[in-house]
């Protein structure tokens, strides 16, 4: 058996077990670190928030409940038990005490960890930074006051200490080798790390007992995936983890892609932005904030900081969800998806990638390598309708990009989610608006064509009639916004 190694509250640990064992279960059941709570077990409530530091020094808040152990190879983890130093509380812990930020205390460790991560990054947008943490009894006002009180306080020494220790963290190794002391220097990690399970752990009964593969490069992944085309590829695990925690599915074969740095590149040139499949949605949001502010705002809404820090743009497309929010926006932008199978590569318009519900134009052993889109389209907007404003699955997601020359519509590109079995454009609506004067009368005349494009379903999120009406309303909103009217609910003042 081969184990992974990572830092846990400053000490080197080696872990085995099923590759789909969550960090949350490992912390609570194996290490006795019960400050990290299990609330929703699906990445919504934030009670399990921990801080993870990457080998490059980046520090992120992540949800331990949807984080698999192999994703921690070569990284550093801090739990609430590891925040205090030399008997002194972390500044955000002390602020929570001083400002009465806790009542029952169940959610408090998660809040503290999210606050500590934001504090380390110098963030002061506390509402956004804590949007992924739910409190049912204290109320958010004292918690926000605590976050504000900790602004500017000195950073704890363990941040730099963890970064230094990561430079000498030992690689994964076969079982049977002598366990190194936690404070012993080790050679730098290198080479791919297969992660194999321990036998006979009762708590792992529903988890995969097959080895997980941890490639270091896309080349290694491509070669391995050809021989294991039925394996599940795991990027951020924000979707796949729920197959395990909620669906109780065993995954026969898995590959963890988070160490493939060549899948995390962001390139610009020739008027295009190219995101590697492993780029997180936090990075996507930061890059798109200037050229596509409505896209960045939609990303801010669709997942918390903890989720955005884990979720990848490639994973959001590869899962083929008809209600994913990235695909409609990218379709309207004319994005290209880049696929790889072994050494062969191909690309196609993103709208052609989605064939039917749960089915994509992807051959066995082929994976998403990147997605590219135009650097800037001034008339692009994307809108999201959901029951809860933040961090909720869309009832309807609609994106528009209309080109107007001399007062006449010359091109229309759209993308819709939640309206069909796949994310897709609205060709009948686009045709009805093209070559027409750019005014509200033309938009109204084109709206009935959306009923030709889509026959939406009714489900727990919305009825078919509501979805169609909402899609038409978003087209009206697009015209209003493009022609200078204020349409955002965030701009409404009492």
C-alpha positions in Angstrom: 0.0 0.0 0.0 1.1 3.6 -0.7 0.3 6.4 1.6 0.0 10.1 1.1 1.8 12.7 3.3 0.7 16.2 4.3 1.0 18.6 7.2 -1.7 18.7 9.8 -1.5 21.6 12.2 2.2 21.8 11.5 3.0 18.1 11.9 3.7 15.6 9.1 1.1 12.8 8.8 0.8 9.9 6.5 -2.7 8.6 5.6 -4.0 5.6 3.9 -7.6 4.4 3.6 -10.0 4.5 0.7 -9.2 7.2 -1.8 -12.7 8.6 -1.5 -12.4 9.0 2.2 -13.1 12.6 3.1 -10.8 14.8 5.1 -13.7 15.5 7.5 -14.1 11.8 8.4 -10.3 11.4 8.7 -10.0 14.4 11.1 -12.9 13.3 13.3 -12.6 9.5 13.3 -8.9 8.9 13.0 -7.3 12.0 14.5 -9.9 13.0 17.1 -10.0 16.6 15.8 -13.7 17.1 16.4 -13.6 20.9 16.2 -14.3 20.4 12.5 -18.0 19.8 12.4 -20.2 17.7 10.1 -23.3 19.8 9.2 -24.6 19.3 5.7 -21.9 17.0 4.4 -22.3 18.5 1.0 -20.3 21.8 1.1 -23.2 24.2 1.9 -23.0 25.1 5.5 -19.3 25.7 6.1 -19.1 24.0 9.5 -16.3 21.8 8.3 -14.1 24.7 6.9 -10.4 24.2 7.1 -7.4 26.1 5.7 -5.2 24.4 3.1 -1.9 25.7 2.0 -0.5 24.7 -1.4 3.2 23.9 -2.1 3.4 27.3 -3.9 2.3 29.0 -0.7 -1.3 29.8 -1.6 -3.7 29.6 1.3 -7.3 28.7 0.9 -10.5 28.0 2.9 -12.0 24.7 1.8 -14.8 22.4 3.0 -13.4 19.3 4.5 -16.6 17.3 3.9 -16.1 17.4 0.1 -12.3 17.1 0.1 -10.8 13.7 -0.5 -7.6 12.7 1.2 -5.5 12.3 -2.0 -6.2 15.9 -2.8 -4.0 16.8 0.2 -0.8 15.1 -1.0 2.0 17.6 -0.4 -0.2 20.2 1.2 -0.7 21.7 4.6 -4.0 21.6 6.6 -4.9 23.7 9.5 -8.0 23.0 11.7 -9.5 25.1 14.4 -7.3 23.2 16.9 -4.2 24.5 15.2 -4.9 28.2 15.1 -3.7 29.3 18.5 0.0 29.7 19.2 1.9 29.6 22.4 -1.3 29.9 24.4 -2.5 32.9 22.5 -5.7 32.8 20.5 -5.6 33.7 16.8 -6.9 37.3 16.3 -10.2 36.2 14.9 -10.7 33.8 17.7 -10.2 36.5 20.3 -12.4 38.8 18.3 -15.2 36.3 18.4 -14.9 36.1 22.1 -14.8 39.9 22.5 -17.8 40.5 20.3 -19.9 37.6 21.5 -19.9 35.9 18.1 -20.9 32.4 19.3 -24.0 30.9 21.0 -24.4 27.2 20.6 -21.0 27.0 19.0 -21.6 24.3 16.4 -20.9 26.7 13.5 -18.2 28.7 15.2 -15.1 26.7 14.3 -16.1 26.9 10.6 -16.7 30.6 10.8 -13.4 31.1 12.6 -11.5 29.1 9.9 -13.1 31.1 7.1 -12.3 34.3 9.0 -8.7 33.3 9.6 -8.2 32.5 5.8 -9.7 35.9 4.9 -7.6 37.6 7.5 -4.4 36.0 6.1 -5.4 37.3 2.6 -6.2 40.8 3.9 -9.8 40.6 2.8 -12.3 43.0 4.2 -15.3 41.9 2.1 -16.6 40.0 5.0 -20.2 39.3 3.7 -18.7 37.6 0.7 -16.0 35.8 2.6 -18.5 34.3 5.1 -21.3 33.7 2.7 -20.5 29.9 2.8 -20.9 29.7 6.6 -24.4 29.3 8.1 -25.4 30.3 11.6 -28.8 29.5 13.0 -28.7 31.1 16.5 -26.1 33.8 17.0 -27.0 36.1 14.1 -24.4 37.5 11.7 -24.0 41.0 13.1 -21.6 40.1 16.0 -19.7 37.7 13.7 -19.2 40.5 11.1 -18.2 42.8 13.9 -15.6 40.3 15.0 -14.2 40.0 11.5 -13.9 43.7 11.3 -12.2 44.0 14.6 -9.5 41.5 13.5 -8.6 43.5 10.4 -5.0 44.5 10.4 -3.9 42.2 13.3 -0.5 40.5 12.8 -0.5 37.2 10.9 0.2 34.1 13.0 3.7 32.6 12.6 2.4 29.2 11.5 1.5 30.5 8.1 5.2 30.9 7.1 6.2 27.9 9.1 3.8 25.7 7.1 5.1 27.1 3.9 8.7 26.4 4.9 7.9 22.8 6.0 6.1 22.1 2.7 9.4 22.6 0.9 10.8 19.4 2.5 7.7 17.3 2.8 8.3 13.7 1.9 6.6 12.1 -1.1 4.0 9.4 -0.8 5.6 6.0 -0.3 4.9 2.3 0.0 3.6 0.8 3.3 6.2 -1.0 5.4 8.8 1.8 5.3 9.7 3.2 8.6 7.5 6.2 9.5 9.6 9.4 9.6 9.3 11.7 12.7 7.0 14.6 12.1 9.8 17.1 12.5 12.4 15.3 10.4 13.6 16.7 7.1 12.5 14.8 4.1 13.4 15.0 0.4 11.1 17.0 -1.8 8.0 15.3 -3.1 8.2 14.1 -6.7 6.7 11.6 -9.0 3.2 10.4 -9.2 1.6 9.0 -6.1 -0.8 6.0 -6.4 -3.0 6.1 -3.3 -4.1 2.6 -2.1 -6.7 1.7 0.5 -6.3 0.1 3.9 -8.2 -3.2 4.1 -10.9 -3.9 6.7 -11.9 -0.4 7.8 -15.6 -0.7 8.6 -16.3 3.0 8.2 -15.1 2.8 4.6 -17.6 0.1 3.7 -19.4 2.1 1.0 -16.2 3.8 -0.3 -14.0 2.7 -3.2 -11.4 0.1 -2.2 -9.5 0.5 -5.5 -6.3 2.5 -5.7 -6.6 6.1 -6.7 -4.1 7.6 -9.2 -2.5 11.0 -8.6 -0.7 12.1 -11.8 1.8 14.9 -11.7 1.2 16.1 -15.3 -1.4 16.0 -18.0 0.8 13.7 -20.0 0.7 11.1 -17.2 -3.0 11.5 -16.9 -3.5 11.1 -20.7 -1.5 7.9 -20.8 -3.2 6.4 -17.7 -6.7 7.4 -18.8 -6.3 5.5 -22.1 -5.9 2.3 -20.1 -8.6 3.2 -17.5 -11.3 4.9 -19.6 -14.1 4.1 -17.0 -12.3 5.8 -14.2 -13.7 8.9 -12.5 -11.5 12.0 -12.9 -11.7 14.3 -9.9 -10.7 17.9 -10.0 -12.1 19.9 -7.1 -14.6 17.2 -6.1 -17.4 19.7 -5.4 -19.7 17.5 -7.5 -18.2 14.0 -7.3 -17.9 14.2 -3.5 -21.7 14.3 -3.2 -21.9 11.0 -5.2 -20.1 9.5 -2.2 -21.5 11.5 0.8 -25.1 11.6 -0.4 -25.4 9.0 -3.0 -23.2 6.5 -1.1 -21.6 5.4 -4.4 -18.4 3.5 -4.6 -16.1 4.7 -7.3 -14.2 1.7 -8.7 -11.3 3.7 -10.1 -10.3 7.3 -9.5 -7.7 9.8 -10.6 -7.1 13.0 -8.7 -5.9 15.9 -11.0 -5.1 18.6 -8.5 -1.3 18.0 -8.8 -1.3 18.5 -12.6 0.0 22.1 -12.7 -0.1 22.1 -16.5 -3.9 21.9 -16.3 -4.0 25.1 -14.2 -2.5 27.5 -16.7 -4.2 30.7 -17.8 -3.1 32.1 -21.1 -4.1 35.2 -23.2 -3.2 36.0 -26.8 -4.8 36.4 -30.2 -7.8 37.9 -28.6 -8.6 34.8 -26.5 -8.4 33.7 -22.9 -7.5 30.0 -22.4 -8.3 28.4 -19.0 -6.7 25.0 -18.2 -9.3 22.6 -17.0 -7.9 22.7 -13.5 -8.2 26.4 -13.0 -10.4 27.1 -10.0 -13.5 29.2 -10.2 -11.9 31.7 -7.8 -9.3 32.3 -10.4 -11.8 32.4 -13.2 -13.8 35.0 -11.3 -10.7 37.1 -10.8 -9.7 37.0 -14.4 -13.1 37.7 -15.8 -14.0 40.5 -13.4 -12.7 43.3 -15.7 -13.8 42.0 -19.1 -17.0 40.3 -18.0 -18.3 41.8 -14.7 -21.7 40.1 -15.0 -20.0 36.7 -15.4 -17.8 37.3 -12.4 -20.8 38.4 -10.4 -22.7 35.2 -11.4 -19.7 33.1 -10.3 -19.7 34.9 -6.9 -23.3 33.9 -6.4 -23.2 30.3 -7.5 -20.7 29.1 -4.9 -19.2 30.1 -1.6 -15.5 31.0 -1.2 -14.9 27.5 -0.1 -16.6 26.0 -3.1 -15.0 28.4 -5.6 -11.6 27.6 -4.1 -12.1 24.0 -5.0 -14.4 23.8 -8.1 -12.7 23.8 -11.5 -13.9 25.2 -14.8 -13.1 21.9 -16.6 -15.1 19.9 -14.0 -18.1 22.2 -14.4 -18.3 21.4 -18.1 -17.2 17.8 -18.0 -20.1 16.8 -15.7 -22.6 17.9 -18.4 -25.1 19.4 -16.0 -28.1 21.0 -17.7 -28.3 23.5 -14.8 -24.6 24.4 -14.5 -24.1 28.1 -14.8 -20.7 28.2 -16.6 -21.9 26.5 -19.8 -24.7 28.9 -20.8 -22.3 31.9 -20.3 -19.5 30.3 -22.3 -21.9 29.1 -25.1 -23.1 32.7 -25.5 -19.5 33.8 -25.7 -18.7 31.3 -28.5 -16.3 29.4 -26.3 -14.2 26.5 -27.5 -13.7 23.3 -25.5 -10.3 21.6 -25.9 -10.2 17.8 -25.5 -7.3 15.3 -25.2 -7.1 11.6 -25.7 -3.6 10.2 -25.3 -1.5 12.4 -27.6 -4.4 13.4 -29.8 -6.2 16.7 -29.3 -9.3 18.2 -30.8 -11.5 21.2 -30.2 -15.1 22.0 -30.9 -17.6 24.7 -30.1 -18.8 24.2 -26.6 -22.5 24.0 -27.6 -21.6 20.9 -29.7 -20.0 19.2 -26.7 -23.4 18.6 -25.0 -25.4 15.9 -26.8 -28.1 14.8 -24.4 -28.8 14.6 -20.7 -25.7 13.2 -19.1 -24.1 12.6 -22.5 -21.2 14.6 -24.0 -19.2 14.3 -27.2 -16.3 12.7 -25.4 -14.6 9.5 -26.5 -13.4 6.8 -24.0 -10.2 7.9 -22.4 -10.7 11.5 -23.5 -10.8 14.4 -21.1 -11.3 18.2 -21.0 -7.9 19.9 -21.2 -9.0 23.5 -21.5 -11.7 26.0 -22.5 -11.0 29.2 -24.4 -13.2 32.3 -25.0 -12.9 35.8 -26.4 -10.9 38.3 -24.3 -13.8 40.9 -24.3 -17.3 41.3 -25.6 -18.8 44.6 -24.4 -22.4 43.6 -25.0 -22.2 40.3 -23.1 -24.4 39.7 -20.0 -25.4 36.7 -18.0 -28.2 36.4 -15.5 -29.1 33.7 -13.0 -32.6 33.1 -11.4 -32.6 31.0 -8.3 -34.8 30.6 -5.2 -31.9 31.7 -3.0 -29.9 34.7 -4.3 -26.5 33.2 -3.3 -25.2 29.7 -3.6 -28.3 28.1 -5.1 -28.8 26.0 -8.2 -30.4 27.9 -11.0 -33.9 27.6 -12.1 -32.9 29.5 -15.2 -29.5 30.8 -16.3 -29.5 33.0 -19.5 -26.7 34.7 -21.3 -26.9 37.1 -24.2 -24.4 38.8 -26.6 -26.0 41.0 -29.3 -24.0 42.8 -32.0 -25.7 46.0 -33.3 -24.4 47.9 -36.3 -26.1 51.2 -37.4 -29.1 50.4 -35.2 -29.7 46.9 -36.7 -29.0 43.6 -35.0 -26.3 41.8 -37.0 -25.6 38.8 -34.7 -27.2 37.3 -31.7 -25.6 34.7 -29.4 -27.4 33.1 -26.4 -26.9 30.4 -23.9 -29.5 28.9 -21.6 -29.4 26.6 -18.6 -32.3 24.9 -16.8 -34.4 25.0 -19.9 -33.6 21.7 -21.5 -31.7 18.4 -21.0 -28.5 20.2 -21.9 -27.2 23.8 -21.8 -27.9 25.2 -25.2 -28.4 28.3 -27.3 -31.8 29.5 -28.5 -31.5 29.5 -32.3 -35.1 30.4 -33.1 -35.0 33.4 -30.8 -31.6 34.4 -32.3 -33.0 34.2 -35.8 -36.1 36.1 -34.9 -34.1 39.0 -33.6 -31.3 39.1 -36.3 -31.6 41.8 -38.9 -34.2 43.6 -36.9 -34.0 47.2 -35.5 -32.5 47.2 -32.0 -35.4 48.2 -29.9 -37.9 46.8 -27.4 -40.5 46.1 -30.1 -38.1 43.8 -31.9 -37.2 42.0 -28.6 -40.9 41.6 -27.7 -41.6 40.2 -31.2 -38.8 37.6 -30.8 -39.8 36.4 -27.4 -42.4 33.9 -28.5 -39.7 32.1 -30.4 -38.2 30.9 -27.1 -41.2 28.5 -26.9 -39.9 26.9 -30.1 -36.4 26.6 -28.7 -37.3 25.0 -25.4 -39.8 22.8 -23.7 -38.7 23.1 -20.1 -39.7 20.7 -17.4 -41.3 21.3 -14.0 -39.4 20.3 -10.9 -38.7 21.4 -7.4 -36.9 24.5 -8.6 -39.5 25.9 -11.0 -42.5 25.1 -13.2 -42.1 24.9 -16.9 -44.3 27.9 -17.4 -42.2 29.9 -14.9 -39.0 28.9 -16.6 -40.3 30.1 -20.0 -41.6 33.3 -18.6 -38.4 34.0 -16.7 -36.3 33.4 -19.8 -38.4 35.9 -21.7 -38.1 38.4 -18.8 -34.3 38.0 -18.8 -34.3 38.9 -22.5 -36.2 42.1 -21.7 -33.8 42.8 -18.8 -30.8 42.4 -21.2 -32.2 45.0 -23.6 -32.9 47.4 -20.7 -29.4 47.0 -19.3 -27.6 47.3 -22.6 -29.6 50.5 -23.3 -28.5 52.1 -20.0 -31.2 51.3 -17.6 -30.4 50.1 -14.1 -31.6 46.5 -13.6 -29.5 44.9 -10.8 -31.2 44.3 -7.5 -27.9 45.0 -5.9 -28.3 48.6 -6.9 -31.7 49.1 -5.3 -31.6 51.4 -2.3 -34.2 51.7 0.3 
